[in-house]
C-alpha cells in the first residue's frame, strides 16, 4: 500500500487534522500491540519472528479500512 495514497483516501473522508489524529492513534495502537505481544509471558517464541514491522503502513491500512466502511 502506498502511504501517500492511503493518506489521501483518508483526508478525502475527513479533514486533514482529523486524518493526522486518526492515523497517529492507529500508529500508537500498532506500537502497543507489538510491545504487548513481546511482553506476553506464555506466548511461545517462534523462529524467524524478529521481523521489522511497518507500523505506519499498518496504521494507515486500519484507518482506510474504517473510512471505507462509510461508502
C-alpha positions in Angstrom: 0.0 0.0 0.0 1.3 3.4 -1.0 1.3 5.6 2.2 0.6 8.8 0.4 -2.3 7.3 -1.5 -3.7 5.9 1.8 -3.4 9.3 3.5 -5.1 10.9 0.5 -8.0 8.5 0.8 -8.4 9.3 4.5 -8.2 13.1 4.0 -10.9 12.8 1.4 -13.2 11.4 4.1 -12.2 13.7 7.0 -10.3 17.0 7.5 -6.5 17.0 7.3 -6.1 17.5 11.0 -8.6 14.7 11.9 -6.8 12.4 9.4 -3.5 13.0 11.1 -5.0 12.4 14.5 -6.7 9.2 13.4 -3.5 7.8 11.9 -1.4 8.7 14.9 -3.9 7.0 17.2 -3.8 3.9 15.0 0.0 4.1 14.9 0.2 4.2 18.7 -2.1 1.2 18.8 0.1 -0.7 16.4 3.2 0.0 18.6 1.4 -1.0 21.8 0.1 -4.2 20.2 3.6 -5.1 19.1 5.1 -4.3 22.5 2.4 -6.2 24.4 2.9 -9.2 22.2 6.6 -9.2 23.1 5.8 -9.0 26.8 3.3 -11.8 26.9 4.8 -14.4 29.2 3.1 -17.5 27.9 3.5 -16.8 24.3 5.8 -19.3 22.6 8.8 -17.9 20.8 8.8 -18.8 17.1 11.9 -18.9 15.0 12.1 -16.1 12.5 9.7 -13.8 14.3 12.2 -10.9 14.6 10.8 -9.2 11.5 10.7 -5.5 11.3 7.1 -4.3 11.0 6.0 -1.1 9.2 3.7 0.2 11.9 2.8 3.3 9.9 1.6 1.3 6.9 -0.4 -1.0 9.2 -2.0 2.1 10.9 -2.9 3.6 7.5 -4.5 0.3 6.4 -6.6 0.3 9.6 -7.8 3.9 9.1 -8.5 3.4 5.4 -10.5 0.3 6.2 -12.6 2.1 8.7 -13.1 5.1 6.3 -14.2 2.7 3.5 -17.0 1.3 5.8 -18.9 4.5 5.2 -19.1 4.1 1.5 
